[in-house]
Amino acid sequence: MSDATLKSSSASFPSLVTLLRAEPLLWLIAAIIVTGAVTSEYYLTGQNIENLLRSVSVFGLLALGMTVVMLTGRIDLSVAATMIFSIVVGVKVMVLLGDGLGLRWLVKGNTYAGPSLPFLAIAIVTGCAVGAVNGIGIAYFRIAPFIMTLVSLTALRGFNYVLTDGHPYYLRSPVFAFIGDQVVLGIPFSTLVFLAVLVALILFVNGTVAGSRFYAIGGSERAALYAGIRTERFVVLAYMISGFCAALAGILFTARLKSVDAPLASGYELTAIAIAVIGGTALSGGVGSPWRTLLGSLVFASGLNLLAIWGIGTWYQNLIVGTVLIAAVALSRIGRPRASS
């Protein structure tokens, strides 16, 4: 081997080491995949990978919204209730509009068969509106984030039951079928939606002055105020982004199920927080990134998928997942710079 080759190898090897030291979650993701491939013939099948990617899309969207909120040093406990509430409101509003136009869009069996695009737009606007209410209450009325979003969580879950009368709505439309089932070049459409939002947030949070405000507020809100940053506006914006991501997650989730029901997604808010923390987002604010939240989503979804394939019961899954979360958080701190990137 020539000296030039040796130099080239030595130059490339440290870069790989640097990457793995900077992102230790890559080790964990690789370990989970290898373990799954060795212990189960089904883990790397096309169908299971599709299911895994769809799970990453829903969990990842919730966690992305949570990441933006946590960057400001706050939290959003209402994301799971919002993702279902936005869909329920979409159905109810469209049914009322249909009745006003003399059209029956809720057919036999509680099945929504009306237009899809207005329904999706209403769901997105509803999610953003919930986020705005949370943000205004926290930023302008100085309500503690935990209390404000916990109240929203409770209220929205109650509304979900009231608006559905405790019965599921079934969604029948080619658009829902496309969103829930379509695969493009081997990648589920829902995953492409998630990746699009991920790229947009990376560019916004890490590449714009407005995005940098989130880090400034989470790092030191007093210093941000002294610097002339109108922190209230950016806190409201952070919660609106969280509401948007929650509504979009609700669309992907219910499109796959072809239905929406009040009890769905219970506990997903804790999953979103856990994924964000696994990805290195600080609960105290100012540290984190959407890219690392993607890694956290992959760790969580792939690990949960492996436990399900092994046939491990839900109670034991919770115990194992808790242990993995602690290990992942510890690994995410090793060799990582303190600054956000």
SVG drawing of the C-alpha trace seen along z (x, -y; Angstrom):
<svg xmlns="http://www.w3.org/2000/svg" viewBox="-80 -46 85 62">
<polyline fill="none" stroke="black" stroke-width="0.4" points="0.0,0.0 1.4,-3.4 2.1,-6.3 -0.6,-8.3 -3.2,-5.5 -2.2,-5.3 -2.5,-9.0 -5.9,-8.9 -7.1,-6.1 -5.9,-7.9 -7.5,-11.1 -10.9,-9.4 -10.9,-7.2 -10.8,-10.0 -13.8,-11.6 -15.8,-8.5 -14.7,-8.3 -15.6,-11.9 -19.1,-11.3 -19.7,-8.3 -18.4,-10.2 -20.6,-13.2 -23.7,-11.0 -23.5,-8.0 -27.1,-7.2 -25.9,-5.9 -24.2,-3.1 -27.5,-2.3 -29.5,-2.3 -27.0,0.0 -27.0,2.3 -30.8,2.6 -30.9,3.3 -28.2,6.0 -29.9,7.6 -33.2,7.6 -31.6,9.1 -29.9,11.9 -32.8,12.8 -35.7,12.6 -36.2,13.4 -39.0,10.9 -37.2,7.8 -35.7,6.7 -38.6,7.8 -40.1,5.1 -43.4,5.1 -41.8,4.6 -39.5,1.9 -42.6,0.1 -44.4,0.4 -41.3,-0.9 -41.0,-3.9 -44.7,-4.8 -44.2,-4.6 -41.2,-6.9 -43.3,-9.4 -46.0,-9.7 -43.7,-9.7 -41.2,-11.8 -43.6,-14.6 -44.8,-14.8 -41.2,-14.9 -40.2,-17.5 -42.9,-19.9 -41.9,-19.0 -38.3,-19.8 -39.1,-23.3 -41.1,-24.0 -38.4,-22.5 -35.7,-24.6 -37.5,-27.6 -37.3,-25.9 -41.0,-24.9 -43.0,-21.8 -46.3,-20.7 -48.3,-18.0 -51.2,-18.4 -49.7,-17.1 -51.4,-13.7 -54.8,-15.1 -54.3,-17.8 -53.5,-15.2 -56.9,-13.5 -58.8,-16.6 -57.8,-18.2 -59.1,-15.2 -62.4,-15.1 -62.9,-18.8 -62.2,-18.3 -64.9,-15.7 -67.5,-17.6 -67.0,-20.9 -67.2,-19.2 -70.4,-17.4 -72.0,-20.6 -71.0,-22.3 -72.4,-19.4 -75.7,-19.6 -75.8,-23.4 -75.3,-22.6 -77.9,-19.9 -75.2,-17.2 -74.9,-14.1 -71.2,-13.5 -71.6,-11.3 -73.1,-8.1 -74.2,-4.8 -71.9,-3.4 -70.5,-6.8 -68.4,-7.0 -67.1,-10.3 -67.3,-10.3 -67.0,-14.0 -64.2,-16.1 -60.8,-15.4 -58.7,-18.5 -61.0,-20.9 -61.1,-18.4 -57.2,-18.2 -57.0,-22.0 -59.4,-22.4 -57.4,-19.8 -54.1,-21.7 -55.7,-25.0 -57.2,-23.4 -53.8,-22.1 -52.2,-25.5 -55.1,-27.2 -54.6,-24.9 -50.9,-25.7 -51.6,-29.4 -54.0,-29.2 -51.4,-27.4 -48.7,-29.8 -50.7,-32.9 -51.7,-31.5 -48.1,-30.8 -46.4,-33.8 -48.8,-36.6 -50.8,-35.4 -47.8,-33.8 -49.4,-30.5 -46.9,-27.8 -46.4,-25.6 -47.0,-22.4 -50.3,-23.7 -51.5,-25.3 -50.8,-22.3 -52.0,-19.8 -55.4,-21.7 -55.4,-21.6 -54.7,-17.9 -57.6,-17.2 -60.0,-19.6 -59.2,-18.3 -59.6,-14.7 -63.0,-15.6 -64.0,-17.4 -62.9,-14.3 -65.4,-12.2 -68.1,-14.8 -67.8,-15.5 -67.6,-11.8 -70.3,-10.6 -67.8,-8.0 -68.0,-6.3 -65.3,-6.2 -65.6,-8.0 -64.4,-6.0 -62.6,-7.8 -63.4,-6.8 -61.6,-8.5 -58.9,-7.8 -56.9,-10.7 -56.9,-8.9 -56.0,-5.7 -53.1,-7.4 -51.7,-9.1 -52.0,-5.9 -51.0,-3.2 -49.0,-4.7 -45.4,-3.7 -43.2,-5.9 -39.9,-4.3 -40.0,-1.9 -40.7,-4.7 -44.1,-5.2 -45.7,-8.5 -46.1,-9.3 -42.3,-9.1 -41.8,-11.5 -44.1,-14.0 -42.1,-13.6 -38.8,-14.1 -40.1,-17.2 -41.1,-18.7 -37.8,-17.6 -35.8,-19.4 -38.0,-22.5 -37.4,-22.7 -33.7,-22.1 -33.4,-24.9 -35.6,-27.2 -34.2,-26.5 -30.6,-26.2 -30.4,-28.5 -32.5,-31.6 -32.3,-34.4 -35.9,-33.7 -35.0,-30.1 -32.0,-31.1 -34.4,-33.0 -35.6,-29.7 -32.1,-28.8 -31.6,-32.3 -34.9,-32.2 -34.1,-28.7 -30.5,-29.6 -31.4,-32.7 -34.8,-34.4 -33.6,-37.4 -30.6,-37.9 -32.9,-37.5 -35.2,-40.3 -32.2,-42.5 -31.1,-41.8 -34.5,-43.2 -36.1,-39.9 -39.8,-39.8 -39.9,-36.5 -43.7,-36.2 -44.0,-36.1 -41.5,-33.3 -43.0,-31.3 -46.4,-31.5 -44.7,-30.5 -43.1,-27.5 -46.4,-26.2 -48.0,-26.8 -45.3,-24.7 -46.0,-22.0 -49.7,-22.2 -49.1,-22.0 -46.8,-18.9 -49.4,-17.3 -52.2,-17.8 -50.1,-16.5 -49.2,-13.5 -52.9,-13.0 -53.6,-13.0 -50.9,-10.4 -52.0,-8.3 -55.7,-8.2 -55.2,-7.9 -53.4,-4.6 -56.1,-3.4 -58.9,-4.7 -60.7,-5.9 -60.5,-8.3 -61.6,-7.5 -61.4,-9.6 -59.1,-7.2 -56.5,-7.0 -52.9,-8.1 -53.2,-8.2 -49.7,-8.6 -48.1,-9.7 -47.2,-13.0 -44.8,-11.2 -43.4,-9.4 -42.7,-12.7 -40.9,-14.1 -38.9,-10.9 -37.8,-10.9 -36.8,-14.6 -34.7,-13.9 -33.1,-10.8 -32.1,-13.0 -30.3,-15.3 -32.9,-18.2 -32.5,-19.7 -35.5,-20.0 -34.1,-23.2 -34.0,-24.7 -31.4,-26.1 -29.9,-22.7 -31.2,-20.4 -31.8,-20.0 -34.4,-18.4 -31.6,-16.2 -31.0,-14.6 -34.7,-14.2 -34.8,-12.1 -32.1,-9.9 -34.1,-9.7 -37.2,-8.7 -35.3,-5.9 -34.0,-4.6 -37.4,-4.6 -39.4,-3.2 -36.9,-0.5 -36.5,0.7 -40.2,0.8 -40.7,2.7 -38.1,5.3 -39.7,5.9 -43.1,6.4 -41.5,9.0 -40.0,10.8 -43.5,11.1 -42.7,9.2 -45.8,8.0 -46.6,4.4 -45.7,4.2 -42.3,5.6 -41.9,3.4 -42.5,0.4 -39.8,1.6 -37.3,2.3 -38.0,-1.0 -37.5,-2.9 -34.1,-1.3 -33.1,-2.0 -34.2,-5.6 -31.8,-6.1 -29.0,-4.4 -29.7,-6.5 -29.7,-9.7 -26.4,-8.8 -24.9,-7.9 -26.1,-11.0 -24.0,-13.1 -20.8,-11.2 -18.4,-13.2 -21.1,-15.7 -20.4,-19.4 -22.5,-21.5 -23.5,-23.9 -26.5,-23.1 -26.1,-22.3"/>
</svg>
